[in-house]
């Protein structure tokens, strides 16, 4: 395809016309080969943002992206392999809890994860806070670990979906990130290339999520489910709230410890709700009749998590990193905690070194927050809202005002809303009972 032909496709999408799968594949392949320049691909991406794509186009784009690189072959592992993906949030350690529960039930769980960027946490950074642990697993080691332990969480190889990296880099600098077809194809191409037979999606909405509106999040979930099913992967999505941070800990080592506690049955009810629900969906997709809650009670989930950490070189006995300094942010008035602004909490954690502003930034594995006054509880004036962990007292002081303003208090009791809003499968979306 020449640049002239690319120009024709840009114009057709600008005018709202539908591309054939062959046209989408030719455009993507020639961009990756350098025959289509950045400025033309950027123009096409902007046309997609303004005109959208049909479901057939989005599926074709996803398939072309998958074919741009390697696809993991997990056929040597018996049983239905089930992957899980979250669109990201603050305090989201569901992977560290739900996946061991599912594995303890007998599900084979191959999981490729990412790192923190902006205010959302990264599973790989959390795991790497465990002394000695590696997330760099070659394909054979990855498959063997899934076969032997039932669970592996590793970094994605750069050979998987290289088209996604190229397109996202361009989208990031051309204001073309917020497009449902482009988001859906980006997420699902990586999930499909990871080799699992089935996928559970946790699509977040709210202040701390990529999408604030629950209806938009449900639409995105529906599009991703359609892609997964169209690519031959059974796919289910849960649409879950991210207005408040999830659980009590935000920070890498702190969240690993919270996951360990949760797998011993000691955790915030909202966190356990979504983790058990995700694990249950994974069991259903795998055709396994087992109760993840039972694996909380008998310790099977924690045992499986610790086995995974050991297999990847982790040494829990050496202790998780601890911050040198800690300090409390206290309430200036009494009241009931109506909400906690997850975005403000996430941004404060970036300032502490929990996350990254740029991909090349380093992180502090010990930094973070422990929420002392969660939503729905009463707090008295002068009592702690949150405990801050950091490498200096100056850092603690720098985030105090932002954190205090993140807590919204009411003078009357507050009821916590259910965390799971909707479930989406091949038959459509269904709202959860209130």
Secondary structure, DSSP 4 states (H G I P E B T S, - for coil): --HHHHHHHHHHHHTTPPPPHHHHHHHHHHHHTTSS-HHHHHHHHHHHHHH---HHHHHHHHHHHHTTS-----TTS-S-BEEEEE---SS--HHHHHHHHHHHTT-BEEEEE---BBTB--HHHHHTTSTT------HHHHHHHHHHHSEEEEEPPTTS-HHHHHHHHHHHTTT----HHHHHHHHHHHHHHTT-SEEEEEEEESTTSS---HHHHHHHHHHHHHHHHHTT-EEEEEEEE-SSPSSSEESHHHHHHHHHHHTTT-S-HHHHHHHHHHHHHHHHHHT----HHHHHHSSHHHHHHHHHHHHTT--GGG-----SEEEEEE-SS-EEEEEE-HHHHHHHHHHHTSSBSSTT----TT-EEEESS-TT-EE-TTSEEEEEEES-HHHHHHHHHHHHHHEEEESS--PPPPSEEEEEETTEEEEPP-
